[in-house]
Amino acid sequence: LFIADDLRFGRPQQHHHYRRSLGLNGFSLTSSFHLRRPSLFNHPLPSLQEIKALVTSSEHEVHIAKEALKATERGIEEAYERNRIAKATHDGLVVKLANLKAQFREQIMEDGLKESNRWNEMYYKLLQWKENHDGDVLVGVDKDSDEDTKKLSRWVINQRSAYKYFMNGDTKHIKDHRIDALNKMGFVWCVADHVFQANVEELKQYHAENEKFDIPVKENKKLAAFVSRVRTAYANKQEGRAQHDLTDEKIEQLDAIGFKWGFKKSRKKTSSTSTAFDYDTQIALLQEFKNEYGHTKVNKLIKEWQKGEGEPSKKEYRRLPVFLTFARKEYISYVEGQPSLIDAEKVKALTDLGVEWKQPPNVPRKNTGGEASRKKKPRIEAPSHEQEFVAAELDVEAEMPHLAAVHVPALPSPALIAPKFDDGQSTMI
């Protein structure tokens, strides 16, 4: 033991030196010991029985810890199973809730369409028009259209306008169940998007048959005009000019069918857009018009001139309606934060001349049930008929199983206690 102790600590002999003679098979062996830790003899070594008892106790503690770990794992598995059941039940309730809401909306829609009013009358006329015109719901008119068709066309246009306000919080102009009824019919809310989708499908079919996107005008005038328009709009957009009709989503849709945009050289001639919005020239002309006629209601005089009631003093005045229409369109984009050719300075200058602006649909008007009205009087709304209907039909507590709290047994901390000596020191085994 002393030799092992000296070899372990590797310190030079500084204390007592002992010699012992041991007789071993007739030989004499002399051993020297360096006693660096004479205090070691003061601690009694544990007996074999004590070591065996310590090992047995430690094995028992380890066994308890293993059993506790198994119980915890079983508890976790049970918790996962409860969670799976709860999730499946929740998903089922969500589906049932959606079906109940759809059922309620369907019931409200059917009850609403049974009422006798002007809106329902026009709705059924549109439904009849769709049956008689191969599913058409656009109701286009021309100079030969009768008065009933023109009225129906105006009603359709009014529904689209009301829907724009509805989507921006102004819910006074059209009700939910009427929107549902029109959706069920297949109503077209945005004609531009509808025409674009139809043209893309036709262009896709043409490319599959002819393997090209350059369409001769004589072959398909409408589709050739569509290709020309989107290419021109794309070129203008690449040059930084605002093109609101050609959105990034539409560009991606055309890219998906492999559409070739082509390469247009820079044109020296001024585009129609630049001509229409030659701001300095047109606002000077508008100022002259106001000085001469005292207002900026150009369209009113244009109608009179078209009827033969007088003539404009300058033929350039006939172009002012185009300028004002374009300016109002750019104003809506400016208000909505979209790219626009008009800015605050130009808006102020035109406003000072008396130009009246039309507010975009996302700006709710007063007393229309939109955002502006809701800010006036905050109120606590009673449960809606839909909520009452769902609550009566859907018993959540009956369908949701009781999820008991998961019991996780406490883990014991098996301490491997080493033998204690008189000086308080301990050794880990």
Secondary structure as the mmCIF struct_conf table of DSSP 4:
data_model
#
loop_
_struct_conf.conf_type_id
_struct_conf.id
_struct_conf.beg_label_comp_id
_struct_conf.beg_label_asym_id
_struct_conf.beg_label_seq_id
_struct_conf.end_label_comp_id
_struct_conf.end_label_asym_id
_struct_conf.end_label_seq_id
HELX_RH_AL_P HELX_RH_AL_P1 PHE A 2 PHE A 9
HELX_LH_PP_P HELX_LH_PP_P1 ARG A 11 GLN A 13
BEND BEND1 HIS A 15 HIS A 15
STRN STRN1 HIS A 17 LEU A 24
TURN_TY1_P TURN_TY1_P1 ASN A 25 GLY A 26
STRN STRN2 PHE A 27 HIS A 34
BEND BEND2 ARG A 36 ARG A 36
HELX_RH_3T_P HELX_RH_3T_P1 PRO A 38 ASN A 42
BEND BEND3 HIS A 43 HIS A 43
HELX_LH_PP_P HELX_LH_PP_P2 PRO A 44 SER A 47
HELX_RH_AL_P HELX_RH_AL_P2 LEU A 48 LEU A 113
TURN_TY1_P TURN_TY1_P2 LYS A 114 LYS A 114
BEND BEND4 GLU A 115 GLU A 115
BEND BEND5 ASN A 117 ASN A 117
HELX_RH_AL_P HELX_RH_AL_P3 ARG A 118 ASN A 132
TURN_TY1_P TURN_TY1_P3 HIS A 133 GLY A 135
BEND BEND6 LEU A 138 LEU A 138
TURN_TY1_P TURN_TY1_P4 LYS A 143 ASP A 144
HELX_RH_AL_P HELX_RH_AL_P4 GLU A 147 MET A 167
TURN_TY1_P TURN_TY1_P5 ASN A 168 GLY A 169
BEND BEND7 LYS A 172 ILE A 174
HELX_RH_AL_P HELX_RH_AL_P5 ASP A 176 MET A 185
TURN_TY1_P TURN_TY1_P6 GLY A 186 GLY A 186
BEND BEND8 TRP A 189 TRP A 189
HELX_RH_AL_P HELX_RH_AL_P6 VAL A 191 ASN A 210
BEND BEND9 GLU A 211 GLU A 211
BEND BEND10 PHE A 213 PHE A 213
TURN_TY1_P TURN_TY1_P7 VAL A 217 GLU A 219
HELX_RH_AL_P HELX_RH_AL_P7 LYS A 221 GLN A 238
TURN_TY1_P TURN_TY1_P8 GLU A 239 GLY A 240
BEND BEND11 HIS A 244 LEU A 246
HELX_RH_AL_P HELX_RH_AL_P8 ASP A 248 ALA A 256
TURN_TY1_P TURN_TY1_P9 ILE A 257 GLY A 258
HELX_LH_PP_P HELX_LH_PP_P3 LYS A 264 ARG A 267
BEND BEND12 LYS A 268 LYS A 269
HELX_LH_PP_P HELX_LH_PP_P4 THR A 270 SER A 271
HELX_RH_AL_P HELX_RH_AL_P9 SER A 272 ALA A 276
TURN_TY1_P TURN_TY1_P10 PHE A 277 PHE A 277
HELX_RH_AL_P HELX_RH_AL_P10 TYR A 279 TYR A 293
BEND BEND13 GLY A 294 HIS A 295
HELX_RH_AL_P HELX_RH_AL_P11 VAL A 298 GLN A 306
TURN_TY1_P TURN_TY1_P11 LYS A 307 GLY A 308
BEND BEND14 GLU A 309 GLU A 309
BEND BEND15 SER A 313 LYS A 314
HELX_RH_3T_P HELX_RH_3T_P2 LYS A 315 ARG A 319
HELX_RH_AL_P HELX_RH_AL_P12 LEU A 320 VAL A 335
TURN_TY1_P TURN_TY1_P12 GLU A 336 GLY A 337
BEND BEND16 GLN A 338 GLN A 338
BEND BEND17 LEU A 341 LEU A 341
HELX_RH_AL_P HELX_RH_AL_P13 ALA A 344 ASP A 352
TURN_TY1_P TURN_TY1_P13 LEU A 353 GLY A 354
HELX_LH_PP_P HELX_LH_PP_P5 VAL A 355 PRO A 360
TURN_TY1_P TURN_TY1_P14 PRO A 361 ASN A 362
BEND BEND18 VAL A 363 VAL A 363
HELX_LH_PP_P HELX_LH_PP_P6 PRO A 364 ARG A 365
TURN_TY1_P TURN_TY1_P15 LYS A 366 ASN A 367
BEND BEND19 THR A 368 GLY A 370
HELX_RH_AL_P HELX_RH_AL_P14 GLU A 371 ARG A 374
TURN_TY1_P TURN_TY1_P16 LYS A 375 LYS A 376
HELX_LH_PP_P HELX_LH_PP_P7 GLU A 381 SER A 384
HELX_RH_AL_P HELX_RH_AL_P15 HIS A 385 GLU A 393
HELX_RH_AL_P HELX_RH_AL_P16 VAL A 396 GLU A 399
BEND BEND20 MET A 400 MET A 400
HELX_LH_PP_P HELX_LH_PP_P8 PRO A 401 HIS A 402
HELX_LH_PP_P HELX_LH_PP_P9 ALA A 404 HIS A 407
HELX_LH_PP_P HELX_LH_PP_P10 PRO A 409 PRO A 412
HELX_LH_PP_P HELX_LH_PP_P11 ILE A 417 PRO A 419
STRN STRN3 LYS A 420 LYS A 420
TURN_TY1_P TURN_TY1_P17 ASP A 422 ASP A 423
BEND BEND21 GLY A 424 GLY A 424
STRN STRN4 SER A 426 SER A 426
#
